[in-house]
Amino acid sequence: MLEFNILGLQNVVPNLLILVKYSPLITSVANICLLIGMLYVYIERYMKVRSKFTTTLVLVSLLFLVQNILFSIYYIFPLPETYIDAILPLVFIGLEFAALSLLLMITRE
């Protein structure tokens, strides 16, 4: 730690650790912002085209948005160690699976 103090970097390591600790939450919030933008574009296109493909894109975006919101809540408020701790990540994976399944289904048509 002495070399960090000499270089004036004594606050860098703790700040870096805080950034690493909260990076999943930061990434999730960034994903939420991107998904809101995508959802806006897809809904705009849906209003013009009204095809099965645009409907599916709206649903996929909504599922990913819900997944990221739930992950953010789960990350901010950790639950006690119970069976719920094992089940909640499955909800996230399940939402992602449903969204990707919809995307694959509409892509194959």
C-alpha positions in Angstrom: 0.0 0.0 0.0 3.0 2.3 0.5 3.6 2.6 -3.2 0.0 3.7 -3.8 0.5 6.5 -1.2 3.7 7.7 -2.9 2.0 7.9 -6.3 -1.1 9.6 -4.9 -3.3 6.7 -5.8 -4.5 5.7 -2.4 -8.2 6.2 -3.3 -8.0 4.4 -6.7 -8.0 0.8 -5.4 -11.1 1.2 -3.1 -12.9 3.1 -5.8 -12.1 0.4 -8.4 -13.3 -2.3 -6.0 -16.6 -0.4 -5.6 -17.0 -0.1 -9.4 -16.3 -3.8 -9.8 -18.8 -4.7 -7.1 -21.6 -2.6 -8.6 -20.8 -3.3 -12.3 -23.6 -5.8 -12.7 -26.1 -3.2 -11.5 -24.5 -0.5 -13.7 -24.7 -2.8 -16.7 -28.3 -3.7 -15.9 -29.3 0.0 -15.7 -27.5 0.6 -19.0 -29.4 -2.4 -20.6 -32.7 -0.9 -19.3 -31.9 2.4 -21.0 -31.0 0.6 -24.3 -34.2 -1.6 -24.1 -36.4 1.5 -23.5 -34.9 3.0 -26.7 -35.4 -0.2 -28.6 -38.9 -0.6 -27.4 -39.7 3.0 -28.5 -38.4 2.2 -32.0 -40.2 -1.1 -32.2 -43.6 0.3 -31.0 -43.2 3.1 -33.5 -42.6 0.5 -36.3 -45.4 -1.7 -35.0 -47.9 1.2 -35.3 -46.9 1.6 -39.0 -46.5 -2.0 -40.1 -48.5 -4.2 -37.6 -46.7 -7.5 -38.6 -46.0 -10.6 -36.6 -42.3 -9.7 -36.7 -42.7 -6.3 -35.1 -45.1 -7.7 -32.5 -42.5 -10.2 -31.6 -39.8 -7.6 -31.4 -41.9 -5.6 -29.0 -42.5 -8.7 -26.9 -38.8 -9.7 -26.8 -37.9 -6.1 -25.8 -40.5 -6.2 -23.0 -39.3 -9.5 -21.7 -35.7 -8.4 -21.6 -36.8 -5.1 -20.0 -38.7 -7.0 -17.2 -35.7 -9.3 -16.8 -33.3 -6.4 -16.3 -35.6 -4.6 -13.9 -36.0 -7.7 -11.8 -32.3 -8.3 -11.8 -31.7 -4.8 -10.6 -34.2 -5.2 -7.8 -32.7 -8.6 -6.9 -29.2 -7.1 -6.9 -30.1 -4.1 -4.8 -32.2 -6.0 -2.2 -30.5 -9.4 -1.6 -32.8 -12.0 -0.1 -31.9 -14.2 2.8 -30.4 -17.6 2.0 -33.5 -19.7 1.2 -34.8 -21.7 -1.7 -36.0 -18.4 -3.2 -32.3 -17.5 -3.7 -32.0 -20.5 -6.0 -35.3 -19.9 -7.8 -35.1 -16.2 -8.6 -32.1 -16.4 -10.9 -34.1 -19.0 -12.8 -36.8 -16.4 -13.4 -34.2 -14.2 -15.1 -32.9 -17.1 -17.2 -36.5 -18.1 -18.0 -37.4 -14.7 -19.2 -34.4 -14.6 -21.4 -35.2 -18.0 -22.7 -38.8 -17.0 -23.5 -37.6 -13.9 -25.3 -35.0 -15.7 -27.4 -37.5 -18.4 -28.2 -39.9 -15.8 -29.5 -37.1 -14.3 -31.6 -36.1 -17.7 -33.0 -39.7 -18.5 -33.8 -40.4 -15.4 -35.7 -37.0 -15.5 -37.5 -37.8 -19.0 -38.8 -41.1 -17.9 -40.4 
